[in-house]
Amino acid sequence: MLKFVSAFITALLLFTYQHSPAQAAPPPPPGGATQEYLEAHNQARSEVNVTPLQWSQALAKSASLLVRLQRDKQNCSFADLANSKYGGNQLWAGGITVTPRAAVENWVAEKRFYNYDNNSCSPDHRCGVYTQVVWKKSIELGCAQSVCINAAKEKSSLTICFYNPPGNVVGEKPY
């Protein structure tokens, strides 16, 4: 009987192994805007020796839902990110639609106001969007953009990127 049970378990394990669904294939390499967001972020991160971010479809979907809500209900005004479980950066641009790279470069431009030694921004300047871009503990990124046209036919755009885990933890250096 023991031989029979042992043979049955071995056969069951072998059958399960051979007929189990294959592991999901990795997602295809990002392209277009996705690649542009990633490259711009990872270029800034490499300059301070921080590991690259990976694209997250879940974060991109959350960003997309939020920019569409802002487009449809708030005419592309800034979103309230205070209660988000993700870190976030956003850029509003009037009169133009910015490229993904230009949005990230705008955030990275704050680098000149960041003082690493004392982990602070220059007086009368902000640098939190830069420090979120290069936050070493963030590993995932997802971004989206919406374009609005107001009653006067003027174009504006809102770009939002989410980061997971969030950055800008008080008292911690970004890298």
VMD Tcl script that builds the backbone (N, CA, C; Angstrom):
set m [mol new atoms 525]
animate dup $m
set s [atomselect $m all]
$s set {name element resname resid chain x y z} {
  {N N MET 1 A 0.824 -1.196 0.000}
  {CA C MET 1 A 0.000 0.000 0.000}
  {C C MET 1 A 0.864 1.254 0.000}
  {N N LEU 2 A 1.922 1.262 0.786}
  {CA C LEU 2 A 2.801 2.421 0.857}
  {C C LEU 2 A 3.433 2.698 -0.503}
  {N N LYS 3 A 3.842 1.609 -1.233}
  {CA C LYS 3 A 4.401 1.793 -2.567}
  {C C LYS 3 A 3.375 2.439 -3.491}
  {N N PHE 4 A 2.127 1.990 -3.387}
  {CA C PHE 4 A 1.074 2.527 -4.231}
  {C C PHE 4 A 0.853 4.015 -3.946}
  {N N VAL 5 A 0.792 4.428 -2.671}
  {CA C VAL 5 A 0.590 5.827 -2.290}
  {C C VAL 5 A 1.774 6.663 -2.775}
  {N N SER 6 A 2.984 6.160 -2.571}
  {CA C SER 6 A 4.177 6.876 -3.006}
  {C C SER 6 A 4.192 7.051 -4.525}
  {N N ALA 7 A 3.853 6.004 -5.264}
  {CA C ALA 7 A 3.806 6.085 -6.727}
  {C C ALA 7 A 2.703 7.045 -7.171}
  {N N PHE 8 A 1.551 7.008 -6.483}
  {CA C PHE 8 A 0.452 7.899 -6.829}
  {C C PHE 8 A 0.848 9.354 -6.611}
  {N N ILE 9 A 1.499 9.675 -5.484}
  {CA C ILE 9 A 1.930 11.051 -5.189}
  {C C ILE 9 A 2.957 11.499 -6.218}
  {N N THR 10 A 3.913 10.636 -6.564}
  {CA C THR 10 A 4.918 10.975 -7.563}
  {C C THR 10 A 4.253 11.262 -8.905}
  {N N ALA 11 A 3.292 10.420 -9.306}
  {CA C ALA 11 A 2.592 10.617 -10.574}
  {C C ALA 11 A 1.785 11.911 -10.543}
  {N N LEU 12 A 1.141 12.197 -9.406}
  {CA C LEU 12 A 0.356 13.411 -9.266}
  {C C LEU 12 A 1.248 14.643 -9.358}
  {N N LEU 13 A 2.374 14.614 -8.680}
  {CA C LEU 13 A 3.316 15.734 -8.741}
  {C C LEU 13 A 3.842 15.924 -10.157}
  {N N LEU 14 A 4.192 14.848 -10.825}
  {CA C LEU 14 A 4.702 14.908 -12.189}
  {C C LEU 14 A 3.632 15.476 -13.128}
  {N N PHE 15 A 2.393 15.006 -12.988}
  {CA C PHE 15 A 1.293 15.505 -13.819}
  {C C PHE 15 A 1.068 16.997 -13.565}
  {N N THR 16 A 1.060 17.397 -12.290}
  {CA C THR 16 A 0.837 18.799 -11.939}
  {C C THR 16 A 1.940 19.670 -12.516}
  {N N TYR 17 A 3.175 19.237 -12.406}
  {CA C TYR 17 A 4.304 20.002 -12.917}
  {C C TYR 17 A 4.217 20.153 -14.431}
  {N N GLN 18 A 3.915 19.056 -15.115}
  {CA C GLN 18 A 3.886 19.092 -16.579}
  {C C GLN 18 A 2.692 19.851 -17.126}
  {N N HIS 19 A 1.602 19.923 -16.378}
  {CA C HIS 19 A 0.389 20.541 -16.890}
  {C C HIS 19 A 0.036 21.852 -16.205}
  {N N SER 20 A 0.932 22.343 -15.367}
  {CA C SER 20 A 0.637 23.633 -14.739}
  {C C SER 20 A 0.827 24.740 -15.773}
  {N N PRO 21 A 0.037 25.804 -15.671}
  {CA C PRO 21 A 0.162 26.875 -16.650}
  {C C PRO 21 A 1.561 27.478 -16.604}
  {N N ALA 22 A 2.035 27.868 -17.757}
  {CA C ALA 22 A 3.353 28.493 -17.821}
  {C C ALA 22 A 3.316 29.813 -17.076}
  {N N GLN 23 A 4.449 30.203 -16.559}
  {CA C GLN 23 A 4.522 31.492 -15.894}
  {C C GLN 23 A 4.233 32.580 -16.916}
  {N N ALA 24 A 3.616 33.628 -16.435}
  {CA C ALA 24 A 3.291 34.733 -17.332}
  {C C ALA 24 A 4.571 35.300 -17.929}
  {N N ALA 25 A 4.494 35.604 -19.192}
  {CA C ALA 25 A 5.644 36.215 -19.861}
  {C C ALA 25 A 5.843 37.614 -19.306}
  {N N PRO 26 A 7.081 38.068 -19.244}
  {CA C PRO 26 A 7.289 39.431 -18.759}
  {C C PRO 26 A 6.613 40.419 -19.707}
  {N N PRO 27 A 6.217 41.572 -19.163}
  {CA C PRO 27 A 5.544 42.539 -20.029}
  {C C PRO 27 A 6.473 42.983 -21.153}
  {N N PRO 28 A 5.904 43.361 -22.282}
  {CA C PRO 28 A 6.742 43.803 -23.383}
  {C C PRO 28 A 7.503 45.061 -23.002}
  {N N PRO 29 A 8.639 45.283 -23.641}
  {CA C PRO 29 A 9.379 46.495 -23.312}
  {C C PRO 29 A 8.535 47.725 -23.618}
  {N N PRO 30 A 8.613 48.719 -22.730}
  {CA C PRO 30 A 7.805 49.908 -22.944}
  {C C PRO 30 A 8.279 50.670 -24.183}
  {N N GLY 31 A 7.377 51.419 -24.766}
  {CA C GLY 31 A 7.734 52.216 -25.927}
  {C C GLY 31 A 7.045 53.562 -25.858}
  {N N GLY 32 A 7.338 54.417 -26.791}
  {CA C GLY 32 A 6.689 55.709 -26.889}
  {C C GLY 32 A 6.821 56.531 -25.631}
  {N N ALA 33 A 5.691 57.067 -25.170}
  {CA C ALA 33 A 5.684 57.938 -23.992}
  {C C ALA 33 A 6.209 57.208 -22.762}
  {N N THR 34 A 5.829 55.947 -22.618}
  {CA C THR 34 A 6.287 55.163 -21.478}
  {C C THR 34 A 7.808 55.149 -21.423}
  {N N GLN 35 A 8.424 54.853 -22.540}
  {CA C GLN 35 A 9.883 54.803 -22.605}
  {C C GLN 35 A 10.493 56.169 -22.317}
  {N N GLU 36 A 9.856 57.207 -22.807}
  {CA C GLU 36 A 10.367 58.564 -22.599}
  {C C GLU 36 A 10.328 58.944 -21.116}
  {N N TYR 37 A 9.211 58.623 -20.431}
  {CA C TYR 37 A 9.133 58.888 -18.989}
  {C C TYR 37 A 10.237 58.123 -18.256}
  {N N LEU 38 A 10.364 56.841 -18.574}
  {CA C LEU 38 A 11.373 56.011 -17.901}
  {C C LEU 38 A 12.788 56.507 -18.155}
  {N N GLU 39 A 13.115 56.763 -19.404}
  {CA C GLU 39 A 14.472 57.202 -19.729}
  {C C GLU 39 A 14.824 58.510 -19.041}
  {N N ALA 40 A 13.907 59.465 -19.047}
  {CA C ALA 40 A 14.186 60.756 -18.417}
  {C C ALA 40 A 14.370 60.595 -16.903}
  {N N HIS 41 A 13.520 59.806 -16.273}
  {CA C HIS 41 A 13.674 59.557 -14.839}
  {C C HIS 41 A 14.994 58.846 -14.553}
  {N N ASN 42 A 15.247 57.789 -15.309}
  {CA C ASN 42 A 16.426 56.970 -15.017}
  {C C ASN 42 A 17.732 57.683 -15.350}
  {N N GLN 43 A 17.698 58.612 -16.270}
  {CA C GLN 43 A 18.886 59.419 -16.531}
  {C C GLN 43 A 19.213 60.263 -15.299}
  {N N ALA 44 A 18.209 60.912 -14.731}
  {CA C ALA 44 A 18.425 61.720 -13.522}
  {C C ALA 44 A 18.880 60.843 -12.361}
  {N N ARG 45 A 18.322 59.660 -12.252}
  {CA C ARG 45 A 18.693 58.749 -11.166}
  {C C ARG 45 A 20.126 58.243 -11.339}
  {N N SER 46 A 20.525 57.974 -12.574}
  {CA C SER 46 A 21.896 57.475 -12.790}
  {C C SER 46 A 22.928 58.543 -12.437}
  {N N GLU 47 A 22.585 59.809 -12.595}
  {CA C GLU 47 A 23.505 60.900 -12.262}
  {C C GLU 47 A 23.838 60.943 -10.777}
  {N N VAL 48 A 22.981 60.360 -9.937}
  {CA C VAL 48 A 23.241 60.320 -8.491}
  {C C VAL 48 A 23.362 58.873 -7.995}
  {N N ASN 49 A 23.650 57.961 -8.930}
  {CA C ASN 49 A 23.903 56.544 -8.618}
  {C C ASN 49 A 22.745 55.847 -7.919}
  {N N VAL 50 A 21.535 56.103 -8.403}
  {CA C VAL 50 A 20.338 55.447 -7.876}
  {C C VAL 50 A 19.856 54.448 -8.925}
  {N N THR 51 A 19.391 53.299 -8.469}
  {CA C THR 51 A 18.933 52.258 -9.394}
  {C C THR 51 A 17.745 52.749 -10.226}
  {N N PRO 52 A 17.621 52.227 -11.438}
  {CA C PRO 52 A 16.538 52.674 -12.322}
  {C C PRO 52 A 15.159 52.251 -11.821}
  {N N LEU 53 A 14.174 53.036 -12.201}
  {CA C LEU 53 A 12.781 52.700 -11.929}
  {C C LEU 53 A 12.293 51.700 -12.966}
  {N N GLN 54 A 11.272 50.942 -12.607}
  {CA C GLN 54 A 10.591 50.025 -13.521}
  {C C GLN 54 A 9.185 50.569 -13.761}
  {N N TRP 55 A 8.681 50.368 -14.969}
  {CA C TRP 55 A 7.336 50.830 -15.301}
  {C C TRP 55 A 6.297 49.955 -14.622}
  {N N SER 56 A 5.270 50.578 -14.067}
  {CA C SER 56 A 4.166 49.865 -13.427}
  {C C SER 56 A 2.867 50.212 -14.137}
  {N N GLN 57 A 2.241 49.200 -14.734}
  {CA C GLN 57 A 0.953 49.424 -15.380}
  {C C GLN 57 A -0.098 49.864 -14.364}
  {N N ALA 58 A -0.018 49.359 -13.144}
  {CA C ALA 58 A -0.983 49.741 -12.105}
  {C C ALA 58 A -0.854 51.226 -11.761}
  {N N LEU 59 A 0.381 51.703 -11.624}
  {CA C LEU 59 A 0.580 53.121 -11.329}
  {C C LEU 59 A 0.162 53.983 -12.517}
  {N N ALA 60 A 0.487 53.523 -13.730}
  {CA C ALA 60 A 0.108 54.261 -14.929}
  {C C ALA 60 A -1.421 54.361 -15.035}
  {N N LYS 61 A -2.113 53.284 -14.689}
  {CA C LYS 61 A -3.577 53.302 -14.733}
  {C C LYS 61 A -4.132 54.291 -13.713}
  {N N SER 62 A -3.563 54.294 -12.506}
  {CA C SER 62 A -4.009 55.249 -11.478}
  {C C SER 62 A -3.766 56.685 -11.931}
  {N N ALA 63 A -2.591 56.938 -12.521}
  {CA C ALA 63 A -2.281 58.280 -13.016}
  {C C ALA 63 A -3.241 58.663 -14.136}
  {N N SER 64 A -3.540 57.715 -15.016}
  {CA C SER 64 A -4.446 57.977 -16.129}
  {C C SER 64 A -5.853 58.313 -15.634}
  {N N LEU 65 A -6.338 57.560 -14.678}
  {CA C LEU 65 A -7.666 57.840 -14.125}
  {C C LEU 65 A -7.718 59.237 -13.513}
  {N N LEU 66 A -6.654 59.604 -12.814}
  {CA C LEU 66 A -6.636 60.907 -12.151}
  {C C LEU 66 A -6.528 62.048 -13.158}
  {N N VAL 67 A -5.664 61.947 -14.157}
  {CA C VAL 67 A -5.566 63.057 -15.124}
  {C C VAL 67 A -6.858 63.188 -15.937}
  {N N ARG 68 A -7.512 62.077 -16.210}
  {CA C ARG 68 A -8.788 62.161 -16.936}
  {C C ARG 68 A -9.866 62.815 -16.066}
  {N N LEU 69 A -9.873 62.494 -14.773}
  {CA C LEU 69 A -10.813 63.142 -13.857}
  {C C LEU 69 A -10.535 64.643 -13.810}
  {N N GLN 70 A -9.268 65.005 -13.705}
  {CA C GLN 70 A -8.908 66.424 -13.663}
  {C C GLN 70 A -9.292 67.110 -14.980}
  {N N ARG 71 A -9.115 66.418 -16.077}
  {CA C ARG 71 A -9.489 66.972 -17.387}
  {C C ARG 71 A -11.005 67.172 -17.470}
  {N N ASP 72 A -11.744 66.140 -17.097}
  {CA C ASP 72 A -13.189 66.162 -17.275}
  {C C ASP 72 A -13.928 67.017 -16.254}
  {N N LYS 73 A -13.399 67.122 -15.046}
  {CA C LYS 73 A -14.120 67.823 -13.974}
  {C C LYS 73 A -13.428 69.099 -13.493}
  {N N GLN 74 A -12.127 69.237 -13.762}
  {CA C GLN 74 A -11.380 70.361 -13.183}
  {C C GLN 74 A -10.583 71.165 -14.222}
  {N N ASN 75 A -10.845 70.976 -15.499}
  {CA C ASN 75 A -10.161 71.688 -16.579}
  {C C ASN 75 A -8.633 71.610 -16.458}
  {N N CYS 76 A -8.147 70.429 -16.142}
  {CA C CYS 76 A -6.697 70.145 -16.051}
  {C C CYS 76 A -5.987 70.854 -14.901}
  {N N SER 77 A -6.727 71.280 -13.891}
  {CA C SER 77 A -6.052 71.905 -12.744}
  {C C SER 77 A -5.317 70.832 -11.940}
  {N N PHE 78 A -4.423 71.288 -11.071}
  {CA C PHE 78 A -3.668 70.351 -10.240}
  {C C PHE 78 A -4.596 69.453 -9.437}
  {N N ALA 79 A -4.179 68.210 -9.283}
  {CA C ALA 79 A -4.905 67.244 -8.467}
  {C C ALA 79 A -4.433 67.336 -7.027}
  {N N ASP 80 A -5.275 66.981 -6.109}
  {CA C ASP 80 A -4.891 66.910 -4.703}
  {C C ASP 80 A -4.293 65.524 -4.462}
  {N N LEU 81 A -2.985 65.481 -4.273}
  {CA C LEU 81 A -2.290 64.207 -4.077}
  {C C LEU 81 A -2.010 63.911 -2.604}
  {N N ALA 82 A -2.512 64.750 -1.714}
  {CA C ALA 82 A -2.183 64.638 -0.294}
  {C C ALA 82 A -2.532 63.279 0.311}
  {N N ASN 83 A -3.603 62.672 -0.131}
  {CA C ASN 83 A -4.025 61.401 0.460}
  {C C ASN 83 A -3.680 60.187 -0.390}
  {N N SER 84 A -2.839 60.377 -1.383}
  {CA C SER 84 A -2.449 59.265 -2.245}
  {C C SER 84 A -1.516 58.321 -1.505}
  {N N LYS 85 A -1.630 57.043 -1.806}
  {CA C LYS 85 A -0.708 56.075 -1.204}
  {C C LYS 85 A 0.615 56.037 -1.953}
  {N N TYR 86 A 0.699 56.758 -3.070}
  {CA C TYR 86 A 1.915 56.815 -3.874}
  {C C TYR 86 A 2.556 58.187 -3.741}
  {N N GLY 87 A 3.838 58.252 -4.074}
  {CA C GLY 87 A 4.463 59.549 -4.252}
  {C C GLY 87 A 3.983 60.089 -5.581}
  {N N GLY 88 A 3.965 61.394 -5.733}
  {CA C GLY 88 A 3.471 61.943 -6.984}
  {C C GLY 88 A 4.118 63.253 -7.360}
  {N N ASN 89 A 4.269 63.442 -8.649}
  {CA C ASN 89 A 4.677 64.713 -9.236}
  {C C ASN 89 A 3.648 65.067 -10.287}
  {N N GLN 90 A 3.406 66.363 -10.453}
  {CA C GLN 90 A 2.502 66.790 -11.502}
  {C C GLN 90 A 3.004 68.098 -12.104}
  {N N LEU 91 A 2.651 68.286 -13.355}
  {CA C LEU 91 A 3.049 69.481 -14.081}
  {C C LEU 91 A 1.869 69.956 -14.912}
  {N N TRP 92 A 1.501 71.215 -14.720}
  {CA C TRP 92 A 0.480 71.845 -15.542}
  {C C TRP 92 A 1.200 72.752 -16.520}
  {N N ALA 93 A 0.812 72.721 -17.767}
  {CA C ALA 93 A 1.410 73.581 -18.782}
  {C C ALA 93 A 0.300 74.257 -19.571}
  {N N GLY 94 A 0.313 75.575 -19.604}
  {CA C GLY 94 A -0.690 76.321 -20.350}
  {C C GLY 94 A -0.186 76.679 -21.738}
  {N N GLY 95 A -1.077 76.543 -22.697}
  {CA C GLY 95 A -0.748 76.924 -24.056}
  {C C GLY 95 A -0.007 75.880 -24.860}
  {N N ILE 96 A 0.466 74.838 -24.199}
  {CA C ILE 96 A 1.236 73.801 -24.897}
  {C C ILE 96 A 0.943 72.437 -24.294}
  {N N THR 97 A 1.301 71.425 -25.025}
  {CA C THR 97 A 1.331 70.063 -24.504}
  {C C THR 97 A 2.800 69.700 -24.400}
  {N N VAL 98 A 3.246 69.349 -23.236}
  {CA C VAL 98 A 4.657 69.024 -23.053}
  {C C VAL 98 A 4.902 67.545 -23.343}
  {N N THR 99 A 6.093 67.240 -23.774}
  {CA C THR 99 A 6.467 65.845 -23.975}
  {C C THR 99 A 6.742 65.216 -22.620}
  {N N PRO 100 A 6.701 63.882 -22.529}
  {CA C PRO 100 A 7.052 63.231 -21.266}
  {C C PRO 100 A 8.450 63.643 -20.782}
  {N N ARG 101 A 9.411 63.677 -21.691}
  {CA C ARG 101 A 10.776 64.065 -21.311}
  {C C ARG 101 A 10.811 65.492 -20.757}
  {N N ALA 102 A 10.101 66.411 -21.409}
  {CA C ALA 102 A 10.086 67.802 -20.956}
  {C C ALA 102 A 9.466 67.929 -19.561}
  {N N ALA 103 A 8.428 67.147 -19.289}
  {CA C ALA 103 A 7.815 67.182 -17.952}
  {C C ALA 103 A 8.833 66.754 -16.898}
  {N N VAL 104 A 9.502 65.642 -17.141}
  {CA C VAL 104 A 10.483 65.133 -16.169}
  {C C VAL 104 A 11.661 66.102 -16.052}
  {N N GLU 105 A 12.119 66.639 -17.173}
  {CA C GLU 105 A 13.233 67.600 -17.123}
  {C C GLU 105 A 12.852 68.840 -16.335}
  {N N ASN 106 A 11.579 69.231 -16.383}
  {CA C ASN 106 A 11.119 70.359 -15.581}
  {C C ASN 106 A 11.275 70.047 -14.094}
  {N N TRP 107 A 10.910 68.843 -13.693}
  {CA C TRP 107 A 11.062 68.455 -12.280}
  {C C TRP 107 A 12.533 68.356 -11.899}
  {N N VAL 108 A 13.324 67.791 -12.786}
  {CA C VAL 108 A 14.755 67.598 -12.501}
  {C C VAL 108 A 15.480 68.947 -12.437}
  {N N ALA 109 A 14.948 69.963 -13.097}
  {CA C ALA 109 A 15.573 71.293 -13.063}
  {C C ALA 109 A 15.668 71.836 -11.641}
  {N N GLU 110 A 14.842 71.338 -10.742}
  {CA C GLU 110 A 14.916 71.773 -9.343}
  {C C GLU 110 A 16.180 71.280 -8.653}
  {N N LYS 111 A 16.920 70.418 -9.287}
  {CA C LYS 111 A 18.160 69.891 -8.694}
  {C C LYS 111 A 19.087 71.024 -8.248}
  {N N ARG 112 A 19.103 72.101 -9.009}
  {CA C ARG 112 A 20.007 73.211 -8.679}
  {C C ARG 112 A 19.669 73.858 -7.344}
  {N N PHE 113 A 18.452 73.635 -6.845}
  {CA C PHE 113 A 18.053 74.207 -5.563}
  {C C PHE 113 A 18.209 73.229 -4.397}
  {N N TYR 114 A 18.621 72.001 -4.688}
  {CA C TYR 114 A 18.731 70.990 -3.638}
  {C C TYR 114 A 20.156 70.935 -3.099}
  {N N ASN 115 A 20.285 71.005 -1.786}
  {CA C ASN 115 A 21.577 70.905 -1.110}
  {C C ASN 115 A 21.639 69.543 -0.419}
  {N N TYR 116 A 22.430 68.645 -0.982}
  {CA C TYR 116 A 22.513 67.290 -0.450}
  {C C TYR 116 A 23.089 67.273 0.963}
  {N N ASP 117 A 24.128 68.082 1.208}
  {CA C ASP 117 A 24.804 68.041 2.509}
  {C C ASP 117 A 23.857 68.289 3.672}
  {N N ASN 118 A 22.973 69.269 3.531}
  {CA C ASN 118 A 22.034 69.505 4.636}
  {C C ASN 118 A 20.608 69.066 4.301}
  {N N ASN 119 A 20.458 68.339 3.188}
  {CA C ASN 119 A 19.169 67.759 2.790}
  {C C ASN 119 A 18.048 68.796 2.822}
  {N N SER 120 A 18.283 69.904 2.128}
  {CA C SER 120 A 17.273 70.955 2.114}
  {C C SER 120 A 17.297 71.685 0.776}
  {N N CYS 121 A 16.280 72.508 0.596}
  {CA C CYS 121 A 16.179 73.337 -0.607}
  {C C CYS 121 A 16.713 74.731 -0.284}
  {N N SER 122 A 17.201 75.409 -1.305}
  {CA C SER 122 A 17.641 76.797 -1.150}
  {C C SER 122 A 16.477 77.636 -0.650}
  {N N PRO 123 A 16.760 78.682 0.115}
  {CA C PRO 123 A 15.681 79.546 0.581}
  {C C PRO 123 A 14.850 80.076 -0.595}
  {N N ASP 124 A 13.559 80.143 -0.384}
  {CA C ASP 124 A 12.600 80.641 -1.377}
  {C C ASP 124 A 12.511 79.776 -2.639}
  {N N HIS 125 A 12.927 78.539 -2.547}
  {CA C HIS 125 A 12.833 77.617 -3.677}
  {C C HIS 125 A 12.283 76.280 -3.189}
  {N N ARG 126 A 11.787 75.523 -4.139}
  {CA C ARG 126 A 11.288 74.178 -3.859}
  {C C ARG 126 A 12.147 73.175 -4.611}
  {N N CYS 127 A 12.233 71.974 -4.069}
  {CA C CYS 127 A 12.990 70.929 -4.762}
  {C C CYS 127 A 12.405 69.540 -4.525}
  {N N GLY 128 A 11.203 69.475 -3.986}
  {CA C GLY 128 A 10.575 68.195 -3.671}
  {C C GLY 128 A 10.228 67.343 -4.870}
  {N N VAL 129 A 9.931 67.954 -6.005}
  {CA C VAL 129 A 9.638 67.130 -7.177}
  {C C VAL 129 A 10.921 66.487 -7.695}
  {N N TYR 130 A 12.046 67.209 -7.574}
  {CA C TYR 130 A 13.328 66.608 -7.958}
  {C C TYR 130 A 13.657 65.445 -7.030}
  {N N THR 131 A 13.548 65.646 -5.727}
  {CA C THR 131 A 13.925 64.576 -4.804}
  {C C THR 131 A 13.018 63.356 -4.957}
  {N N GLN 132 A 11.751 63.565 -5.374}
  {CA C GLN 132 A 10.891 62.402 -5.640}
  {C C GLN 132 A 11.394 61.641 -6.859}
  {N N VAL 133 A 11.826 62.330 -7.893}
  {CA C VAL 133 A 12.337 61.664 -9.098}
  {C C VAL 133 A 13.512 60.748 -8.740}
  {N N VAL 134 A 14.383 61.195 -7.857}
  {CA C VAL 134 A 15.605 60.436 -7.552}
  {C C VAL 134 A 15.530 59.671 -6.233}
  {N N TRP 135 A 14.357 59.571 -5.645}
  {CA C TRP 135 A 14.218 58.898 -4.344}
  {C C TRP 135 A 14.651 57.439 -4.473}
  {N N LYS 136 A 15.696 57.063 -3.721}
  {CA C LYS 136 A 16.317 55.743 -3.898}
  {C C LYS 136 A 15.404 54.574 -3.547}
  {N N LYS 137 A 14.453 54.771 -2.668}
  {CA C LYS 137 A 13.583 53.663 -2.272}
  {C C LYS 137 A 12.406 53.466 -3.222}
  {N N SER 138 A 12.143 54.437 -4.087}
  {CA C SER 138 A 11.092 54.261 -5.095}
  {C C SER 138 A 11.622 53.311 -6.159}
  {N N ILE 139 A 10.803 52.335 -6.541}
  {CA C ILE 139 A 11.247 51.351 -7.537}
  {C C ILE 139 A 10.314 51.266 -8.736}
  {N N GLU 140 A 9.087 51.811 -8.596}
  {CA C GLU 140 A 8.112 51.735 -9.677}
  {C C GLU 140 A 7.635 53.128 -10.068}
  {N N LEU 141 A 7.287 53.245 -11.344}
  {CA C LEU 141 A 6.838 54.505 -11.911}
  {C C LEU 141 A 5.658 54.255 -12.844}
  {N N GLY 142 A 4.700 55.159 -12.815}
  {CA C GLY 142 A 3.600 55.139 -13.781}
  {C C GLY 142 A 3.140 56.564 -14.012}
  {N N CYS 143 A 2.970 56.954 -15.263}
  {CA C CYS 143 A 2.641 58.342 -15.603}
  {C C CYS 143 A 1.525 58.404 -16.629}
  {N N ALA 144 A 0.891 59.576 -16.708}
  {CA C ALA 144 A -0.134 59.829 -17.720}
  {C C ALA 144 A -0.273 61.333 -17.900}
  {N N GLN 145 A -0.894 61.685 -19.029}
  {CA C GLN 145 A -1.098 63.099 -19.336}
  {C C GLN 145 A -2.462 63.281 -20.001}
  {N N SER 146 A -3.096 64.408 -19.705}
  {CA C SER 146 A -4.333 64.791 -20.377}
  {C C SER 146 A -4.184 66.201 -20.920}
  {N N VAL 147 A -4.889 66.447 -22.005}
  {CA C VAL 147 A -4.891 67.765 -22.642}
  {C C VAL 147 A -6.291 68.346 -22.497}
  {N N CYS 148 A -6.358 69.624 -22.160}
  {CA C CYS 148 A -7.631 70.319 -22.024}
  {C C CYS 148 A -7.675 71.479 -23.005}
  {N N ILE 149 A -8.869 71.779 -23.463}
  {CA C ILE 149 A -9.098 72.966 -24.274}
  {C C ILE 149 A -10.269 73.691 -23.628}
  {N N ASN 150 A -10.008 74.927 -23.188}
  {CA C ASN 150 A -11.059 75.658 -22.483}
  {C C ASN 150 A -12.005 76.343 -23.463}
  {N N ALA 151 A -12.955 77.101 -22.924}
  {CA C ALA 151 A -13.979 77.752 -23.751}
  {C C ALA 151 A -13.375 78.723 -24.757}
  {N N ALA 152 A -12.221 79.296 -24.430}
  {CA C ALA 152 A -11.559 80.236 -25.334}
  {C C ALA 152 A -10.646 79.510 -26.319}
  {N N LYS 153 A -10.757 78.180 -26.372}
  {CA C LYS 153 A -9.958 77.349 -27.282}
  {C C LYS 153 A -8.464 77.363 -26.947}
  {N N GLU 154 A -8.153 77.629 -25.683}
  {CA C GLU 154 A -6.761 77.602 -25.235}
  {C C GLU 154 A -6.435 76.205 -24.720}
  {N N LYS 155 A -5.283 75.725 -25.093}
  {CA C LYS 155 A -4.859 74.368 -24.737}
  {C C LYS 155 A -4.003 74.398 -23.473}
  {N N SER 156 A -4.188 73.409 -22.630}
  {CA C SER 156 A -3.308 73.189 -21.476}
  {C C SER 156 A -3.164 71.690 -21.307}
  {N N SER 157 A -2.185 71.302 -20.510}
  {CA C SER 157 A -2.003 69.869 -20.245}
  {C C SER 157 A -1.637 69.656 -18.789}
  {N N LEU 158 A -1.966 68.483 -18.318}
  {CA C LEU 158 A -1.618 68.064 -16.963}
  {C C LEU 158 A -0.936 66.713 -17.060}
  {N N THR 159 A 0.258 66.647 -16.504}
  {CA C THR 159 A 1.035 65.406 -16.459}
  {C C THR 159 A 1.164 64.988 -15.001}
  {N N ILE 160 A 0.902 63.721 -14.732}
  {CA C ILE 160 A 1.055 63.186 -13.368}
  {C C ILE 160 A 1.870 61.902 -13.447}
  {N N CYS 161 A 2.844 61.789 -12.552}
  {CA C CYS 161 A 3.599 60.548 -12.376}
  {C C CYS 161 A 3.444 60.094 -10.936}
  {N N PHE 162 A 3.233 58.799 -10.767}
  {CA C PHE 162 A 3.170 58.187 -9.443}
  {C C PHE 162 A 4.401 57.321 -9.229}
  {N N TYR 163 A 4.847 57.268 -7.964}
  {CA C TYR 163 A 6.049 56.532 -7.573}
  {C C TYR 163 A 5.693 55.611 -6.413}
  {N N ASN 164 A 6.242 54.404 -6.459}
  {CA C ASN 164 A 5.997 53.452 -5.384}
  {C C ASN 164 A 7.300 52.762 -5.022}
  {N N PRO 165 A 7.630 52.695 -3.756}
  {CA C PRO 165 A 7.046 53.415 -2.635}
  {C C PRO 165 A 7.284 54.920 -2.775}
  {N N PRO 166 A 6.453 55.714 -2.058}
  {CA C PRO 166 A 6.593 57.154 -2.157}
  {C C PRO 166 A 7.915 57.633 -1.545}
  {N N GLY 167 A 8.317 58.810 -1.948}
  {CA C GLY 167 A 9.553 59.405 -1.421}
  {C C GLY 167 A 9.273 60.613 -0.560}
  {N N ASN 168 A 10.331 61.396 -0.402}
  {CA C ASN 168 A 10.276 62.624 0.388}
  {C C ASN 168 A 9.850 62.383 1.837}
  {N N VAL 169 A 10.459 61.385 2.442}
  {CA C VAL 169 A 10.215 61.097 3.847}
  {C C VAL 169 A 11.029 62.105 4.667}
  {N N VAL 170 A 10.361 62.817 5.561}
  {CA C VAL 170 A 11.007 63.845 6.359}
  {C C VAL 170 A 12.204 63.254 7.124}
  {N N GLY 171 A 13.329 63.930 7.022}
  {CA C GLY 171 A 14.533 63.514 7.730}
  {C C GLY 171 A 15.415 62.541 6.957}
  {N N GLU 172 A 14.929 62.006 5.834}
  {CA C GLU 172 A 15.728 61.080 5.019}
  {C C GLU 172 A 16.247 61.782 3.777}
  {N N LYS 173 A 17.474 61.444 3.411}
  {CA C LYS 173 A 18.028 61.948 2.157}
  {C C LYS 173 A 17.500 61.099 1.008}
  {N N PRO 174 A 17.331 61.709 -0.163}
  {CA C PRO 174 A 16.750 60.955 -1.276}
  {C C PRO 174 A 17.671 59.869 -1.827}
  {N N TYR 175 A 18.978 60.032 -1.672}
  {CA C TYR 175 A 19.947 59.053 -2.196}
  {C C TYR 175 A 21.191 59.062 -1.365}
}
mol reanalyze $m
mol bondsrecalc $m
mol representation Tube
mol addrep $m
